[in-house]
């Protein structure tokens, strides 16, 4: 018998409260699902003025993901360039860009031989990968030679390094072991404590890289595109939504319904009521947008993406530019469609 100050204390079986605990948990989940179901109508209403107020929506989106400086910089950042080597396609450089004071961003810059007035393509790797892997430095990868496709068309390619080289999920992408440890989720939480996010920071870094590369005398700064796989598709969509200089976008193995599938760093306050993937696509409109969704993708269930793709198409219809939108549901897995059509559609938009 338990006593406190000479008084007996009731003793009981804790498991008898489990049905109530289960009902409480079920209530939370029912509440969330109800709010998720309601969010589609809320988002539709929120985006009513997308064609006439797109820049206001863009500002709200940037505010949601966070930008590390109050005003976007109006100066060209400094950079360090190291020659790596060359092949039949291009000269290759390691590029470190000081995107803001004492903050250095890294990527691989590939310049076709004799480049002059050349378009720029940002080629974004996915989770667990690097610019070197997605550029086939280690041999054939599952990026379907996307950097070589652009280089073969005389386009300059920049492949940025994001904080993703230690990503553990098996997405089918080529990976390598890099002994530089970090916790992306913890870093994202700290940034969100500052009203920022790791996505907002890395989108900012990519945009500042574009600022620098556009200053090079062999670049046609009116012609820029961005393509990426998985996390790279995520960043292609998000970066293009913030930056209108990106004229054509190719996002493979990412686009989906975020009420069903979302990693921790893909979640933002009130996002399900404002900016799902379809609404972010609306911020890319009327520019060219290619979306690849694989029916055999082991990471993301394609069935959740279909309705979201239809919603994105309706936004392009509002801009009278449905021909610039392609939702490609194909039979493959977590990769770019293996045909030429998606790449042709993307490159023709740059």
C-alpha positions as CSV (number, residue, x, y, z in Angstrom):
1,X,0.0,0.0,0.0
2,X,1.3,3.5,-0.9
3,X,1.0,6.2,1.7
4,X,1.7,9.9,1.8
5,X,1.8,11.6,5.2
6,X,0.2,8.6,6.8
7,X,-2.7,8.7,4.4
8,X,-3.4,5.9,2.0
9,X,-3.1,6.5,-1.8
10,X,-5.2,4.8,-4.4
11,X,-3.5,2.1,-6.4
12,X,-4.8,1.0,-9.8
13,X,-4.0,-0.7,-13.0
14,X,-2.5,1.9,-15.4
15,X,-3.6,-0.2,-18.4
16,X,-7.3,0.6,-17.7
17,X,-6.7,4.1,-19.0
18,X,-5.3,2.9,-22.3
19,X,-8.7,3.0,-24.2
20,X,-8.9,6.7,-23.2
21,X,-5.4,7.3,-24.3
22,X,-6.1,5.6,-27.6
23,X,-9.2,7.7,-28.1
24,X,-7.2,10.8,-27.4
25,X,-4.6,9.8,-30.0
26,X,-7.3,8.9,-32.5
27,X,-8.9,12.3,-31.9
28,X,-5.6,14.1,-32.8
29,X,-5.3,12.1,-36.0
30,X,-8.9,12.6,-36.9
31,X,-8.5,16.3,-36.3
32,X,-5.4,16.5,-38.5
33,X,-7.0,14.5,-41.3
34,X,-10.1,16.7,-41.2
35,X,-7.9,19.8,-41.5
36,X,-5.9,18.2,-44.3
37,X,-9.2,17.4,-46.2
38,X,-10.4,20.9,-45.7
39,X,-7.0,22.4,-46.9
40,X,-7.7,21.8,-50.6
41,X,-10.7,24.1,-50.6
42,X,-8.8,26.6,-48.4
43,X,-5.8,26.6,-50.9
44,X,-8.2,27.0,-53.8
45,X,-9.7,30.1,-52.2
46,X,-6.3,31.4,-51.1
47,X,-5.0,31.3,-54.7
48,X,-8.1,32.9,-56.3
49,X,-6.1,35.9,-57.5
50,X,-2.9,34.1,-58.7
51,X,-3.0,35.6,-62.2
52,X,-3.3,39.2,-61.1
53,X,-1.4,39.1,-57.8
54,X,1.3,36.5,-58.5
55,X,4.1,38.7,-57.1
56,X,2.3,39.1,-53.8
57,X,2.0,35.4,-53.6
58,X,5.7,35.0,-54.4
59,X,6.6,37.3,-51.5
60,X,4.4,35.3,-49.2
61,X,6.1,32.1,-50.3
62,X,9.6,33.5,-49.8
63,X,8.4,34.7,-46.3
64,X,7.2,31.2,-45.5
65,X,10.4,29.4,-46.4
66,X,12.6,32.3,-45.1
67,X,15.3,34.4,-46.7
68,X,18.5,35.0,-44.6
69,X,18.7,38.7,-45.4
70,X,15.9,41.3,-45.2
71,X,16.4,42.6,-48.7
72,X,17.8,40.5,-51.6
73,X,21.4,41.7,-52.3
74,X,21.9,43.9,-55.3
75,X,25.7,43.2,-55.7
76,X,27.6,40.4,-57.4
77,X,29.1,38.0,-54.8
78,X,32.8,37.1,-54.8
79,X,33.9,33.6,-55.8
80,X,36.8,31.3,-55.7
81,X,37.5,29.2,-58.8
82,X,39.6,26.1,-59.1
83,X,40.2,24.3,-62.4
84,X,39.5,20.6,-62.1
85,X,40.0,19.2,-65.6
86,X,38.4,18.8,-68.9
87,X,36.7,16.2,-71.1
88,X,35.2,16.1,-74.5
89,X,32.2,18.1,-73.3
90,X,33.6,20.9,-71.2
91,X,36.1,22.5,-68.8
92,X,35.3,21.8,-65.2
93,X,35.8,24.0,-62.2
94,X,35.1,23.9,-58.5
95,X,33.3,27.0,-57.6
96,X,32.9,28.5,-54.1
97,X,30.6,31.6,-53.9
98,X,30.5,34.0,-51.0
99,X,26.7,34.3,-51.1
100,X,26.8,36.6,-48.0
101,X,29.5,37.7,-45.7
102,X,31.8,34.8,-44.7
103,X,29.3,32.2,-46.0
104,X,30.7,30.0,-48.8
105,X,28.5,27.9,-51.1
106,X,30.0,25.2,-53.3
107,X,29.3,23.6,-56.6
108,X,30.8,22.3,-59.9
109,X,30.8,24.6,-62.9
110,X,31.0,23.0,-66.3
111,X,31.7,25.3,-69.3
112,X,31.4,23.9,-72.9
113,X,34.5,24.5,-75.0
114,X,34.2,27.8,-76.9
115,X,31.1,28.8,-74.9
116,X,29.8,32.2,-76.0
117,X,26.5,33.8,-75.1
118,X,25.5,30.4,-73.6
119,X,22.4,29.5,-71.6
120,X,22.8,28.4,-68.0
121,X,21.3,25.2,-66.5
122,X,21.3,24.5,-62.8
123,X,21.5,20.7,-62.4
124,X,20.5,19.7,-58.8
125,X,21.4,16.4,-57.2
126,X,19.1,14.5,-54.9
127,X,19.4,13.0,-51.4
128,X,22.7,11.4,-50.5
129,X,24.4,12.7,-53.6
130,X,26.9,15.4,-54.7
131,X,27.6,17.5,-57.8
132,X,30.4,15.0,-58.7
133,X,28.1,12.0,-58.6
134,X,25.3,13.6,-60.6
135,X,27.9,14.7,-63.2
136,X,29.2,11.1,-63.6
137,X,32.6,11.8,-62.1
138,X,32.4,8.3,-60.6
139,X,30.8,6.7,-63.6
140,X,27.3,6.2,-64.8
141,X,24.6,7.3,-62.4
142,X,20.8,7.3,-62.3
143,X,20.6,11.0,-63.4
144,X,20.3,9.9,-67.0
145,X,23.3,12.0,-68.0
146,X,21.3,15.2,-67.4
147,X,24.4,17.4,-67.2
148,X,25.8,16.0,-70.4
149,X,22.5,16.5,-72.2
150,X,22.7,20.2,-71.4
151,X,26.4,20.5,-72.2
152,X,25.8,18.8,-75.5
153,X,23.5,21.6,-76.4
154,X,26.2,24.2,-75.6
155,X,24.7,25.1,-72.2
156,X,26.8,26.0,-69.2
157,X,25.9,23.8,-66.2
158,X,26.3,24.5,-62.5
159,X,25.7,21.6,-60.1
160,X,25.3,23.0,-56.6
161,X,26.2,21.0,-53.4
162,X,23.3,21.0,-50.9
163,X,23.4,19.7,-47.3
164,X,22.3,16.3,-48.4
165,X,25.4,14.1,-48.8
166,X,24.6,12.2,-45.6
167,X,20.9,11.5,-46.5
168,X,20.2,7.9,-45.4
169,X,17.0,6.9,-47.1
170,X,17.4,4.4,-50.0
171,X,16.0,6.3,-53.0
172,X,17.9,4.3,-55.6
173,X,20.2,7.2,-56.3
174,X,23.9,6.7,-56.4
175,X,25.6,7.5,-53.1
176,X,29.1,7.8,-51.7
177,X,30.4,7.9,-48.1
178,X,31.6,11.4,-47.1
179,X,32.9,11.6,-43.5
180,X,31.5,15.1,-42.8
181,X,28.6,14.6,-40.3
182,X,25.6,16.9,-39.7
183,X,22.0,16.7,-38.7
184,X,19.8,18.3,-41.4
185,X,16.7,18.1,-39.2
186,X,18.4,19.8,-36.2
187,X,19.8,22.5,-38.4
188,X,16.4,23.1,-40.0
189,X,14.8,23.3,-36.5
190,X,17.4,25.9,-35.5
191,X,16.8,28.0,-38.6
192,X,13.0,27.7,-38.2
193,X,13.6,29.1,-34.7
194,X,14.9,32.1,-36.5
195,X,11.9,32.2,-38.9
196,X,14.1,30.7,-41.6
197,X,14.6,27.1,-42.9
198,X,17.3,25.0,-44.5
199,X,15.3,25.1,-47.7
200,X,15.0,28.9,-47.7
201,X,18.7,29.2,-47.0
202,X,19.7,26.8,-49.8
203,X,17.3,28.4,-52.3
204,X,18.9,31.7,-51.4
205,X,22.4,30.2,-52.0
206,X,21.3,28.9,-55.5
207,X,19.9,32.3,-56.4
208,X,23.2,34.0,-55.4
209,X,25.1,31.4,-57.5
210,X,23.0,32.5,-60.4
211,X,23.8,36.1,-59.7
212,X,27.5,35.3,-59.9
213,X,27.4,33.0,-63.0
214,X,25.2,35.6,-64.8
215,X,28.1,38.1,-64.4
216,X,30.4,35.9,-66.5
217,X,31.0,37.2,-70.0
218,X,30.1,34.0,-71.8
219,X,26.6,33.6,-70.3
220,X,23.3,34.6,-71.8
221,X,21.6,35.7,-68.6
222,X,18.2,35.8,-70.3
223,X,18.2,32.0,-70.7
224,X,18.4,30.0,-67.5
225,X,16.8,26.7,-66.6
226,X,16.9,24.4,-63.6
227,X,16.4,20.6,-63.4
228,X,16.7,18.1,-60.6
229,X,15.9,14.6,-59.3
230,X,14.1,13.9,-56.0
231,X,15.4,16.5,-53.5
232,X,16.8,18.1,-56.7
233,X,13.2,18.3,-58.1
234,X,12.1,19.8,-54.8
235,X,14.7,22.5,-55.1
236,X,14.1,23.1,-58.8
237,X,10.4,23.8,-58.1
238,X,11.1,25.9,-55.0
239,X,13.9,27.9,-56.5
240,X,12.0,28.7,-59.7
241,X,8.9,29.7,-57.6
242,X,11.1,32.4,-56.0
243,X,13.2,33.5,-59.0
244,X,11.6,34.4,-62.4
245,X,15.0,34.3,-64.1
246,X,14.6,30.5,-64.3
247,X,12.6,30.2,-67.5
248,X,12.2,26.4,-67.6
249,X,11.9,23.8,-64.8
250,X,12.3,20.1,-64.8
251,X,11.4,18.4,-61.5
252,X,11.6,14.6,-61.5
253,X,10.6,12.1,-58.7
254,X,9.3,14.7,-56.3
255,X,5.9,16.3,-57.1
256,X,3.2,15.0,-54.8
257,X,0.5,15.7,-52.3
258,X,2.2,17.1,-49.2
259,X,-0.7,16.1,-46.9
260,X,0.3,12.5,-47.7
261,X,4.1,12.6,-48.2
262,X,6.4,15.2,-46.6
263,X,9.8,15.0,-45.0
264,X,10.4,17.2,-41.9
265,X,12.2,19.9,-43.9
266,X,9.3,20.1,-46.4
267,X,6.9,21.3,-43.7
268,X,6.1,25.0,-43.0
269,X,3.6,26.8,-40.8
270,X,0.2,26.8,-42.5
271,X,1.7,25.5,-45.8
272,X,-1.2,23.0,-46.3
273,X,-3.6,26.0,-46.4
274,X,-1.4,28.1,-48.7
275,X,1.4,26.5,-50.8
276,X,1.1,22.8,-51.7
277,X,3.1,21.5,-54.7
278,X,0.3,22.6,-57.1
279,X,0.4,26.2,-55.7
280,X,4.2,26.3,-55.9
281,X,3.8,25.2,-59.6
282,X,1.4,28.2,-60.0
283,X,4.2,30.5,-58.9
284,X,6.3,29.0,-61.8
285,X,3.5,29.6,-64.3
286,X,3.4,30.5,-67.1
287,X,7.0,29.4,-67.5
288,X,7.8,25.9,-68.8
289,X,7.4,23.1,-66.2
290,X,8.0,19.4,-66.7
291,X,7.1,17.0,-63.9
292,X,8.1,13.3,-64.0
293,X,6.3,11.0,-61.6
294,X,7.1,7.3,-61.8
295,X,4.5,4.6,-61.2
296,X,7.2,2.3,-59.9
297,X,8.8,4.9,-57.6
298,X,9.6,3.1,-54.3
299,X,9.9,6.3,-52.4
300,X,6.8,8.3,-53.2
301,X,3.4,6.8,-54.0
302,X,2.4,8.1,-57.4
303,X,-1.3,7.8,-56.8
304,X,-1.2,10.8,-54.4
305,X,0.5,12.9,-57.1
306,X,-2.2,12.5,-59.8
307,X,-4.8,14.8,-58.3
308,X,-2.1,17.4,-57.4
309,X,-1.0,17.3,-61.0
310,X,-4.5,18.1,-62.2
311,X,-4.7,21.0,-59.8
312,X,-1.4,22.4,-61.1
313,X,-2.7,22.1,-64.6
314,X,-5.7,24.2,-63.7
315,X,-3.4,27.0,-62.6
316,X,-1.7,26.9,-65.9
317,X,-5.1,27.1,-67.6
318,X,-5.7,30.3,-65.7
319,X,-2.6,31.8,-67.3
320,X,-3.7,30.5,-70.7
321,X,-0.4,28.6,-71.0
322,X,-1.4,25.0,-70.4
323,X,0.9,24.0,-73.2
324,X,3.8,25.0,-71.0
325,X,2.9,22.4,-68.4
326,X,3.6,18.7,-68.6
327,X,2.7,16.2,-65.9
328,X,4.4,13.0,-67.1
329,X,3.2,9.9,-65.3
330,X,5.5,7.1,-66.6
331,X,6.2,3.5,-65.8
332,X,9.6,3.9,-64.3
333,X,10.9,4.5,-60.8
334,X,12.7,7.2,-58.8
335,X,14.5,8.8,-61.7
336,X,14.0,10.9,-64.8
337,X,11.9,9.4,-67.5
338,X,14.3,7.5,-69.8
339,X,12.8,9.0,-73.0
340,X,14.0,12.2,-74.6
341,X,10.6,14.0,-74.5
342,X,10.9,15.5,-71.0
343,X,14.4,16.9,-71.7
344,X,13.4,18.2,-75.1
345,X,10.4,20.0,-73.5
346,X,12.6,21.4,-70.8
347,X,15.5,22.6,-73.1
348,X,13.1,24.1,-75.6
349,X,11.8,26.4,-72.8
350,X,15.2,27.9,-72.0
